[in-house]
Amino acid sequence: MKEKGKLENLRNIGIAAHIDAGKTTVSERILYYTGRNFKMGEVHEGTAVMDWMEEEQKRGITITAAATSCTWGDYQINLIDTPGHVDFTMEVERSLRVLDGAVCVFCGVSGVEAQSETVWRQADRYKVPRICFVNKMDRVGSDFIKVVGDITGKLNKNAIPIQLPLGKEAGFKGVVDLVRMKAYVYGIEDDGTGENYEESDIPAEMIESAKEYRELMIEGIADKVDWFMDKYLNESEISEEEILKAIREGTTKVRLIPVLCGSAFKNKGVQQLLDAVCDYLPSPFDVPPVKGLHPKQETVEERKPLEGEPFSALAFKIASDKHGDLTYIRIYSGKAESGNRYYNPRCGKKELVSRIYRMHANNREQLDSAAVGEIVGVIGFKDVVTGDTICDEDKPIVLEQMDFPETVISMAIEPKSESEKEKLGMVLGRLAKEDPTFKVCTDKETGQMIISGMGELHLEVLKNRMLSEYNVNASVGAPRVSYRETIQRKVEVEGKFIKQTGGRGQYGHVEIILEPYKGEKTVEFENKIVGGAISKPYIKAAEKGIRDTAESGLSGGYPLIDIKVTLVDGSMHQVDSSEIAFYNAASIALKEGVEKAKAIMLEPIMKIEVTIPENFLGDVLGELHSRRADIVELVTMGDLRVIKGKIPLAETFGYTTVLRSMTQGRGSYTAEPLEYKPVPAKVYSSSSAS
C-alpha cells in the first residue's frame, strides 16, 4: 500500500505548445511556486533555468526538452519543458512518448496555431491525457471564450472550460473556479511574485455568467462519464467531490479536456494550474499497463507499474556529457539500482547503470536507485540509442519504438584542415546519437560529408553547437533540399544473387511486386510466401535488403518513399542459401523494379502560416505566389491577417529576411513538413542545371 500511495501521488507531465505561447515561463513559475527555484527565471533575460543551453539563452527559445522534479503539497511532479519550434518537434515527440499527462499552453490572443495542432496530434498518437492552459490573459486582444472555441473547433470538441477569467486584458486579476464556484483574486498585498492571492465569492457582475458556464461544464462532463450522466439525469444534487472525481475520470481516459486560464508572466493562475495537474492528470497507476513484444518469441508482454514486476524502462533521450553519455529513461516497472547491469534486447548486450541522477535541467542529484514511474538520467550505458528498451534479461521485453520524421534539408560540411577531420567525425557522431532527426552521411559522388535535419534553424543551431561547445573548425555549405523518389506504376520483378566460389556458394532468389503506396511507413513490406518457399530468417533478411536499399537511394541517389513491396515467391538452396544472399537478391530486385516502374523526383512541401499586419497583405501574397505557394485560407485576427497555405521547402530559404523587410519587421511565419509532391519538370530541370 505504501508503494501504491507513493505512485498515486506521482505526476509525469510535459508542457507543450506553439512557439511563444509561454511554455517555458509557465515551467519557471511552477518551479518557483513549488520551491524548486528561489528566483523566477525569465526567457527574455536569458535566465530561465529550463533553457540552460547557450544557444537557447541567446535565441530566447527552447531547443532541447529539459526535465526536472518538484513537489506540490503531497505530490511529486516530474516535469519536462518541450520546444515550440517545429524544427525541434522530435523533442516533443520523444517526451510525450514517456509522459502520463501533458499541459498544452495556448496564447490568449493567438489561440490554436500551427505547432499547437502538431503537438496535439503527437499527444493523440500516444493517447496522452491533457489539460489546457490559456496563457497571456493580460494581453490586449486576449479572449478566453474565443480560444476555447478555437480548441473545440480545431483540436477536440470535448475541451471543457472549468475556469473563467476574472477581468480582461490589463484588468485581468484572477480566475473564477467553476467547480468550487469561488474566485481567486491576485494583487492583494502583492509583492510582485503572485504568491499572495485571496479566495473569495464570485463578484456579483459575474455570477450569471459563472452559473451558465458551470451548467455547460456539468453537461459536458455528463456526456463523457456514464455514472455522472445518471446522476445528472436524475437531477440529484451533485457535490464538488463528485465533479472533481468525474473530471479526473474523463481526463485520465482522454474523453474530456479541462481548460484553465491565467497569465504566467504576470504570476496569475499558476497555483490553480498546479492543483489541476494533481487533481486531474493521471498517476502511473491510472494509465494502462505498458505493452511490448518478447524479443525472441514475439509474443505480447505486459508490465504493470509495480516495483515487484520485472524491470523495464525506455531510453527516450541521450545527452553528451563529459563523464559519458547521459541517458534519460522512464521506468515502467521494477527498480533500477546503480551498479547493476540490465539487458538491451536490440543489440543483445548488458548495460551497466554506473550512476543514477534525478535531473533539474542541467543540474543533477545523485540517487542510489530509482523506482517504477520515475524519469531519471543514467550514466554508464554504452550501446543504448534513443528508443531502446532496457529490461531484465530473464524477462525480456521490447517496448514500442518511436518513429522519427524524415529529414527535409541538408548541407555539406568540411573540416578546415586535415587534422580536424577525425574530431569533426567524432562530434557529428555524438550529435547524431543525441538527436535522431540529425543525420550524417557521405556523398558517394563528391566524397563530401552531408548533414541533414528538420529545417534551417535546426542545422544552424547544431552548427553553432559544433563551433562553440566542441570548438570544431569546419566550413558549412548553403542549405539544400532533401529530395525523395517514388515510382509511377506497379511492376513484378525477380532478383537473383548466385555466386559460386571454391567452397560454399551463395544463393538467394526472390520475386516481388513493387507498387506506389501511401501507408503508415514510407516503405511498406508484405510477406505473401506460402508453403515455406523461403524460410523466416531469409524473409527478414530480404525485408532488410529492401529497406536499406530504399533508404540509400537508387537512380538519383535520393531515398525511395511511398512504395509497397510484396514478397510473393522465391527459392532456396539447401547448402548455399544465406541471409546475406537473400539481402542482396532483394536489393537487386528492388533496383530492377524501380528502373521498370519509372522513378519520379519528389520535393518536401511545407504547411505555412504567415502572420502580418493587414496593410502588407497584397505585397506578401504576391511574394508567396512567386515562391510557388498555394494559399488555402486567409484569417482575420484583430488587426492582423494570417495566411495559411502550402509551399515547397526549396522556396522558403531566406524567406524570413524577405518577410521582415517587406513588413518593417512586423511579420512572422512558421512552416512544418506536410507531404512530398512531384517536382514540376521546369523546376527540376533548372535545379539540375544549377
C-alpha positions in Angstrom: 0.0 0.0 0.0 2.9 2.3 0.8 4.2 1.8 -2.8 0.8 2.4 -4.3 0.3 5.6 -2.2 3.6 7.0 -3.4 2.8 6.2 -7.0 -0.7 7.6 -6.9 0.9 11.0 -5.9 3.3 11.0 -8.8 2.7 13.1 -11.9 4.9 12.7 -15.0 3.9 15.7 -17.1 5.1 17.8 -20.1 4.5 21.4 -21.0 3.9 21.7 -24.8 2.7 24.4 -27.2 3.3 26.5 -30.2 6.4 28.8 -30.1 5.9 31.9 -27.9 2.8 30.6 -26.2 4.7 30.9 -22.9 5.6 27.3 -22.1 9.0 28.0 -20.5 7.5 30.9 -18.5 4.8 28.5 -17.2 7.6 26.0 -16.3 9.6 28.6 -14.5 6.6 29.7 -12.4 5.9 26.1 -11.5 9.5 25.7 -10.3 9.2 28.9 -8.2 5.8 28.2 -6.6 6.9 24.6 -5.8 10.0 25.9 -4.0 12.4 24.3 -6.6 13.8 27.7 -7.5 14.1 30.7 -5.2 14.1 33.2 -8.1 11.9 33.4 -11.2 13.8 32.8 -14.4 12.8 34.9 -17.4 13.2 33.8 -21.0 13.7 37.4 -22.4 16.6 37.9 -19.9 18.2 34.6 -20.7 17.8 33.5 -17.0 15.3 30.7 -17.5 16.5 27.6 -15.7 14.9 25.2 -18.1 16.6 27.0 -21.1 20.1 26.2 -19.9 21.9 25.8 -23.2 23.9 28.7 -24.5 22.0 28.7 -27.9 18.7 28.7 -26.0 19.7 31.7 -23.9 21.0 33.6 -27.0 17.9 33.0 -29.1 15.2 33.1 -26.3 13.7 29.8 -27.5 13.7 26.2 -26.1 15.8 23.8 -28.2 16.1 20.7 -26.1 13.5 19.1 -23.8 14.6 19.8 -20.2 13.5 17.6 -17.3 13.1 18.5 -13.6 11.3 17.3 -10.5 9.4 19.3 -7.9 6.8 18.8 -5.2 3.3 20.5 -4.7 1.7 19.5 -1.4 1.9 15.7 -1.2 2.5 15.3 -4.9 5.8 14.8 -6.7 5.8 16.3 -10.2 8.3 15.2 -12.8 8.2 17.9 -15.4 9.5 18.2 -19.0 9.5 21.6 -20.8 9.5 21.0 -24.5 10.4 23.2 -27.5 7.7 25.0 -29.5 9.6 25.5 -32.8 8.7 22.9 -35.4 12.4 22.2 -36.2 12.7 20.6 -32.8 9.4 18.7 -32.9 11.2 15.4 -32.2 12.0 16.7 -28.7 8.2 16.9 -28.1 7.6 13.5 -29.7 10.0 11.6 -27.5 8.9 13.4 -24.4 5.2 12.7 -25.0 6.1 9.0 -25.6 7.1 8.6 -21.9 4.8 11.0 -20.1 1.5 10.2 -18.4 -0.1 13.6 -19.0 0.5 17.0 -20.6 -0.3 20.7 -20.1 -1.0 22.3 -23.5 -0.4 26.0 -23.4 -2.2 28.4 -25.7 -1.8 32.2 -26.2 -4.9 34.0 -25.1 -4.6 36.2 -28.2 -3.4 33.8 -31.0 -5.3 30.7 -29.8 -4.6 27.5 -31.8 -1.6 28.0 -34.0 0.3 25.7 -36.5 2.5 24.0 -34.0 -0.3 23.7 -31.5 -2.0 21.3 -34.0 1.2 19.3 -34.4 1.7 18.9 -30.7 -1.9 17.9 -30.3 -1.6 15.2 -33.0 1.5 13.9 -31.2 -0.4 13.7 -27.9 -3.3 11.9 -29.7 -0.8 9.4 -31.1 0.3 8.3 -27.7 -3.1 8.8 -26.1 -1.8 11.3 -23.6 -4.4 12.8 -21.2 -4.0 16.6 -21.2 -5.3 19.8 -19.7 -5.2 23.2 -21.5 -3.9 26.4 -20.1 -4.9 29.6 -21.9 -2.0 31.9 -21.1 -1.3 35.7 -21.6 -4.8 36.7 -20.4 -3.4 40.1 -19.6 -2.5 40.9 -23.2 -4.5 43.3 -25.4 -6.8 41.2 -27.6 -6.9 38.2 -25.3 -10.2 36.3 -25.4 -10.7 33.2 -23.3 -14.0 32.1 -24.8 -12.7 32.6 -28.4 -9.7 30.5 -27.7 -11.8 27.7 -26.1 -13.9 27.8 -29.3 -10.7 27.6 -31.3 -9.6 24.5 -29.3 -13.0 22.8 -29.6 -13.3 23.6 -33.3 -9.8 22.7 -34.4 -8.5 20.2 -31.9 -11.1 18.5 -29.7 -14.8 19.2 -29.3 -14.6 17.7 -25.7 -12.5 20.6 -24.3 -14.5 22.0 -21.4 -13.7 25.3 -19.5 -13.5 24.7 -15.8 -12.5 28.3 -15.1 -13.3 31.8 -16.4 -11.0 34.8 -16.4 -11.7 37.5 -13.8 -11.2 40.8 -15.6 -10.0 41.3 -19.1 -6.7 42.3 -20.7 -4.8 44.8 -18.5 -7.7 44.4 -15.9 -7.1 40.6 -15.6 -6.8 40.0 -11.9 -7.5 36.3 -11.3 -9.8 33.3 -12.1 -13.2 32.0 -11.3 -13.3 28.3 -10.4 -16.5 26.8 -11.9 -16.0 23.5 -9.9 -15.8 25.2 -6.4 -17.7 28.4 -7.5 -15.0 30.5 -6.0 -12.9 33.5 -7.2 -9.1 33.6 -6.8 -8.1 37.3 -6.8 -4.4 38.3 -7.2 -2.9 41.6 -6.3 -4.0 41.5 -2.7 -0.9 42.9 -0.8 1.0 41.7 -3.8 4.8 41.8 -3.7 5.1 41.0 -7.4 5.5 37.2 -7.0 1.9 36.2 -7.3 2.2 34.2 -4.1 -0.5 36.2 -2.3 -4.0 35.8 -3.6 -7.4 35.7 -2.0 -10.1 33.2 -2.3 -13.4 35.0 -2.3 -17.0 34.8 -3.5 -17.6 35.4 -7.2 -18.2 39.1 -7.9 -21.9 39.9 -8.4 -21.4 41.0 -12.1 -20.0 37.6 -12.9 -22.5 35.3 -11.1 -24.9 34.8 -14.0 -22.0 34.1 -16.4 -20.4 31.7 -14.0 -23.7 29.8 -13.4 -24.2 29.5 -17.2 -20.7 28.1 -17.9 -20.9 25.8 -14.8 -24.1 24.2 -16.3 -22.3 23.8 -19.6 -19.3 22.2 -17.8 -21.6 19.8 -16.0 -23.4 18.8 -19.2 -20.0 18.3 -21.0 -18.8 16.0 -18.2 -22.1 14.1 -18.1 -21.8 13.4 -21.8 -18.4 11.6 -21.3 -18.7 10.0 -17.8 -21.6 7.4 -17.5 -22.1 7.4 -13.7 -22.1 11.2 -13.7 -24.7 11.2 -16.5 -27.0 9.1 -14.4 -26.7 11.5 -11.5 -27.2 14.5 -13.8 -30.4 13.0 -15.5 -31.9 12.0 -12.1 -31.5 15.7 -11.1 -29.7 14.5 -7.9 -27.6 17.1 -6.1 -24.0 16.9 -7.4 -21.3 17.6 -4.9 -17.9 19.3 -5.5 -16.1 16.0 -4.8 -18.2 14.2 -7.4 -17.5 16.8 -10.1 -13.7 16.6 -9.3 -13.9 12.7 -9.5 -15.8 12.8 -12.8 -13.4 15.4 -14.4 -10.4 13.2 -13.3 -12.0 10.1 -14.7 -12.9 11.8 -18.0 -9.4 13.3 -18.3 -7.4 10.2 -17.5 -9.4 8.2 -20.1 -8.9 11.0 -22.6 -12.6 11.6 -23.0 -12.6 15.2 -22.0 -10.0 18.0 -21.7 -10.3 20.7 -18.9 -9.4 24.2 -19.9 -7.9 26.7 -17.4 -6.6 30.3 -17.8 -4.0 32.7 -16.4 -1.0 34.9 -17.1 2.3 33.1 -16.2 4.4 36.2 -16.9 2.2 38.3 -14.5 2.2 35.4 -12.0 -1.6 34.8 -12.0 -3.3 31.4 -12.2 -0.3 29.1 -11.9 -1.1 27.7 -8.5 -4.6 26.7 -9.7 -2.9 25.0 -12.7 -0.7 23.0 -10.3 -3.8 22.0 -8.4 -5.4 20.9 -11.6 -2.3 18.8 -12.6 -2.6 17.0 -9.2 -6.4 16.7 -9.3 -7.0 15.6 -12.9 -3.9 14.3 -14.7 -3.1 10.6 -14.2 -0.5 8.9 -12.0 1.4 5.9 -13.4 -1.4 3.7 -11.8 -4.1 5.5 -13.9 -2.7 4.6 -17.3 -2.9 1.1 -18.8 0.0 -1.3 -18.1 2.7 -0.9 -20.8 2.8 -3.5 -23.5 5.6 -4.8 -25.7 6.9 -7.9 -27.5 9.1 -10.7 -26.4 12.3 -10.2 -28.5 12.6 -13.9 -29.5 9.1 -15.4 -29.3 7.4 -12.1 -30.5 4.5 -12.7 -28.1 2.8 -9.7 -26.4 4.2 -9.0 -23.0 2.7 -6.7 -20.3 4.3 -4.8 -17.4 2.3 -3.3 -14.5 3.6 -0.2 -12.7 4.8 -2.2 -9.7 8.2 -2.5 -8.1 7.8 -6.2 -7.8 7.4 -6.6 -11.6 10.5 -7.4 -13.8 12.4 -4.3 -14.6 11.6 -2.4 -17.9 12.4 1.1 -19.0 12.6 3.1 -22.2 15.6 5.3 -23.2 14.0 8.4 -24.7 16.8 10.9 -24.9 20.6 10.9 -24.9 22.7 13.9 -24.0 26.5 14.1 -24.4 28.3 14.6 -21.1 32.0 15.0 -20.1 31.6 11.9 -17.9 30.0 9.9 -20.7 26.6 9.8 -22.4 23.7 10.8 -20.0 20.7 8.6 -21.0 17.2 9.7 -19.9 15.0 6.8 -19.1 11.4 6.3 -18.0 10.9 3.3 -15.7 7.7 1.4 -16.4 8.1 -1.5 -13.9 10.6 -2.7 -11.3 13.5 -0.8 -9.9 16.9 0.4 -11.2 19.9 0.3 -8.9 23.3 1.8 -9.5 26.0 -0.8 -10.0 23.5 -3.3 -11.7 23.6 -4.4 -15.3 20.4 -4.5 -17.4 19.6 -6.1 -20.8 19.3 -4.2 -24.1 17.3 -6.6 -26.4 18.1 -4.6 -29.6 21.8 -5.4 -29.5 21.6 -8.4 -27.1 24.1 -6.8 -24.6 24.0 -6.0 -20.9 24.4 -2.3 -20.0 25.9 -1.1 -16.7 24.0 1.5 -14.6 27.0 3.3 -13.2 25.2 6.3 -11.7 21.6 7.4 -11.5 20.6 11.1 -11.3 17.3 13.0 -10.7 17.6 15.8 -13.2 16.9 19.5 -12.7 17.6 21.0 -16.2 21.4 20.6 -16.4 21.9 20.1 -12.7 21.6 16.7 -11.0 21.1 15.0 -7.8 22.6 11.5 -7.4 20.4 8.6 -6.3 21.2 5.0 -5.3 18.1 3.7 -7.0 15.1 4.8 -9.0 11.7 3.1 -8.8 8.8 2.5 -11.1 7.2 5.7 -12.6 10.4 7.7 -12.3 12.1 9.7 -15.1 15.9 9.8 -14.4 19.2 10.3 -16.1 21.7 7.3 -16.2 25.4 7.3 -16.8 27.2 4.1 -17.9 25.2 2.9 -21.0 27.5 2.2 -24.0 25.4 1.0 -26.9 21.9 2.4 -26.0 20.3 4.6 -28.6 17.1 6.7 -28.4 14.1 4.3 -28.4 15.9 1.3 -26.9 14.2 -0.8 -24.2 16.3 -1.6 -21.1 15.0 -4.6 -19.2 15.5 -7.7 -17.0 17.5 -10.3 -19.0 15.4 -13.2 -17.7 12.1 -11.5 -18.6 12.9 -9.5 -21.7 10.5 -7.1 -23.4 10.8 -4.7 -26.3 8.6 -1.6 -25.8 7.0 0.2 -28.7 9.7 2.2 -30.5 9.4 5.8 -31.7 9.1 6.8 -35.3 11.4 9.6 -36.3 10.3 12.1 -39.0 12.2 12.3 -42.4 14.8 15.0 -42.7 14.0 17.7 -45.2 17.1 19.8 -45.5 20.8 19.1 -46.0 24.1 20.9 -46.2 27.7 19.9 -46.9 30.3 20.2 -44.1 34.1 20.0 -44.4 36.9 20.3 -41.8 39.1 23.3 -42.5 42.2 21.2 -42.0 43.1 17.5 -42.3 43.9 17.4 -38.5 40.3 18.5 -37.8 38.7 15.6 -39.8 38.7 13.0 -37.1 37.5 15.4 -34.5 34.6 16.5 -36.8 33.6 12.9 -37.4 33.5 12.2 -33.7 31.5 15.3 -32.9 29.0 14.7 -35.7 28.6 11.1 -34.4 27.9 12.4 -30.9 25.3 14.9 -32.1 23.6 12.3 -34.2 23.4 10.0 -31.2 21.8 12.8 -29.2 19.3 13.8 -31.9 17.7 11.1 -34.1 16.5 13.7 -36.6 20.1 14.7 -37.3 21.6 12.5 -40.0 25.2 12.3 -41.3 26.3 10.6 -44.5 29.0 10.9 -47.2 28.0 11.8 -50.8 29.1 8.9 -53.0 29.9 11.1 -56.0 31.7 14.0 -54.3 33.0 12.4 -51.1 31.6 15.3 -49.2 30.2 14.9 -45.7 26.5 15.8 -45.7 24.5 16.7 -42.6 20.6 16.6 -42.7 18.0 17.9 -40.4 14.4 19.2 -39.9 15.0 22.8 -41.0 17.3 25.8 -41.4 17.2 26.6 -37.7 17.8 23.0 -36.6 21.0 22.8 -38.7 22.1 26.3 -37.7 21.8 25.5 -34.0 23.8 22.3 -34.4 26.4 24.1 -36.5 26.8 26.7 -33.7 27.0 24.0 -31.1 29.8 22.4 -33.1 31.7 25.7 -33.1 31.1 26.8 -29.5 30.7 23.6 -27.5 33.2 21.4 -29.3 35.5 24.0 -30.9 35.4 22.3 -34.3 36.9 24.3 -37.1 34.6 23.5 -40.1 33.1 25.1 -43.2 29.4 24.6 -43.8 27.8 25.0 -47.3 24.5 26.6 -48.2 21.3 24.5 -47.2 19.8 22.3 -49.9 16.6 20.4 -50.2 16.5 16.7 -49.3 14.6 15.3 -52.3 12.9 11.8 -52.4 11.9 9.5 -55.2 8.9 7.3 -55.8 7.5 5.1 -58.6 4.6 5.7 -61.0 3.3 2.2 -61.7 3.1 -1.4 -60.5 5.6 -4.0 -61.6 6.6 -7.5 -60.9 10.3 -8.4 -60.8 12.7 -11.1 -59.6 16.1 -10.8 -58.1 18.8 -13.5 -58.0 22.1 -13.5 -56.2 24.1 -16.5 -57.2 27.9 -16.8 -56.6 30.0 -20.0 -56.8 33.4 -20.0 -55.2 35.8 -22.8 -54.4 34.0 -23.7 -51.2 30.4 -22.9 -50.2 28.5 -20.7 -52.7 25.8 -18.0 -52.3 22.2 -18.5 -53.4 19.3 -16.1 -52.9 16.2 -15.8 -55.2 13.1 -13.6 -54.6 10.1 -12.5 -56.6 8.5 -9.2 -55.6 5.6 -6.9 -56.6 6.6 -3.3 -56.4 3.8 -0.6 -56.4 3.1 3.0 -55.5 1.5 3.1 -52.0 0.9 5.6 -49.2 0.9 3.8 -45.8 2.0 4.5 -42.3 5.6 3.7 -43.2 7.4 5.2 -46.2 8.3 1.6 -47.3 5.6 -1.0 -46.7 6.7 -4.6 -46.8 4.3 -7.6 -47.0 5.2 -11.2 -47.0 3.0 -13.5 -49.1 5.2 -16.5 -49.2 3.2 -19.8 -48.8 4.4 -23.3 -48.4 7.8 -22.4 -46.9 9.4 -21.5 -50.3 11.7 -19.2 -48.3 12.3 -19.7 -44.5 11.6 -17.0 -41.9 15.2 -15.8 -41.3 15.7 -15.3 -45.1 12.4 -13.4 -45.4 13.7 -11.0 -42.7 17.0 -10.6 -44.5 15.1 -9.8 -47.7 13.0 -7.2 -45.9 16.2 -5.6 -44.6 17.7 -5.6 -48.1 14.6 -3.8 -49.4 14.5 -1.2 -46.6 18.3 -0.5 -46.7 18.4 -0.1 -50.5 15.3 2.2 -50.5 16.9 4.4 -47.8 20.3 4.6 -49.5 18.7 5.8 -52.8 18.6 4.4 -56.3 18.6 6.2 -59.7 19.1 9.8 -58.4 20.7 8.9 -55.1 17.6 10.0 -53.2 15.7 7.7 -50.7 12.7 5.9 -52.1 9.4 6.5 -50.4 5.6 5.8 -50.8 6.1 2.3 -52.1 4.9 -1.2 -51.2 6.9 -4.3 -51.7 5.2 -7.7 -51.6 7.3 -10.8 -51.4 5.4 -13.3 -53.4 7.8 -16.1 -54.3 11.4 -17.3 -54.3 13.6 -20.3 -53.8 16.3 -21.5 -51.5 19.4 -23.8 -51.9 19.8 -26.4 -49.2 23.6 -25.6 -48.8 24.3 -22.3 -50.4 21.5 -20.1 -49.2 22.3 -17.5 -46.5 20.8 -14.3 -45.1 23.4 -12.2 -46.9 22.4 -13.8 -50.3 18.7 -13.0 -49.7 19.6 -9.5 -48.6 21.4 -9.0 -51.9 18.8 -10.7 -54.0 16.1 -8.4 -52.6 18.3 -5.3 -53.2 18.8 -6.4 -56.8 15.0 -7.0 -57.3 14.2 -3.5 -55.9 16.7 -1.8 -58.2 15.4 -3.5 -61.3 11.8 -2.8 -60.2 12.4 0.9 -59.8 14.0 1.0 -63.2 11.0 -0.7 -64.8 8.4 1.4 -62.8 10.0 4.7 -63.7 11.1 6.8 -60.7 9.9 10.4 -60.3 11.5 13.1 -58.1 9.6 14.4 -55.0 10.1 17.6 -53.1 9.1 18.3 -49.5 6.0 20.6 -49.2 5.7 22.7 -46.0 2.5 23.8 -44.3 3.0 27.5 -43.8 1.3 30.2 -41.6 2.3 33.8 -42.2 1.1 36.5 -39.7 1.3 40.1 -40.9 -0.4 43.5 -40.3 -3.4 44.0 -42.7 -1.7 46.8 -44.8 1.0 44.4 -46.1 -1.3 41.7 -47.3 -1.1 42.4 -51.0 2.7 42.5 -51.2 3.1 39.4 -49.1 0.6 37.4 -51.1 2.4 38.4 -54.3 5.7 37.3 -52.9 4.2 33.9 -51.8 2.7 33.3 -55.2 6.1 34.0 -56.8 7.5 31.2 -54.5 5.1 28.6 -55.8 2.9 28.8 -52.6 -0.7 27.5 -52.7 -2.8 29.7 -50.4 -5.5 27.7 -48.6 -7.1 30.2 -46.2 -7.0 33.8 -45.0 -7.9 34.5 -41.4 -8.5 37.9 -39.7 -7.2 38.1 -36.1 -7.7 41.6 -34.7 -5.7 44.0 -36.9 -3.6 41.1 -38.2 -4.1 38.7 -41.1 -3.0 35.1 -41.0 -2.2 33.4 -44.4 -2.4 29.6 -44.3 -1.1 27.5 -47.2 1.5 25.1 -48.7 4.9 26.0 -50.1 7.8 23.9 -51.4 10.7 23.9 -48.9 13.1 25.0 -51.6 11.2 28.3 -51.8 11.4 29.1 -48.1 15.2 29.6 -48.0 15.9 33.2 -46.9 12.1 33.9 -46.6 12.4 35.1 -43.0 14.7 38.1 -44.1 12.4 38.9 -47.1 9.3 38.9 -44.9 10.8 41.1 -42.2 12.0 43.6 -44.9 8.5 43.7 -46.5 6.6 44.2 -43.2 9.0 46.5 -41.4 10.0 43.7 -39.0 6.4 43.0 -38.0 5.7 39.8 -40.0 6.4 36.3 -38.8 5.9 32.8 -40.2 6.1 29.2 -39.2 6.5 26.2 -41.5 6.3 22.5 -40.8 6.7 19.4 -43.1 3.4 18.3 -44.6 4.0 16.0 -47.6 6.1 15.2 -50.6 4.9 16.1 -54.1 6.4 15.6 -57.6 8.8 18.3 -58.6 7.5 20.2 -61.6 9.6 19.4 -64.7 10.5 23.1 -65.2 11.8 23.4 -61.6 13.6 20.1 -61.7 15.5 21.0 -65.0 16.5 24.4 -63.6 17.7 22.9 -60.3 19.6 20.1 -62.1 21.3 22.7 -64.3 22.3 24.8 -61.3 
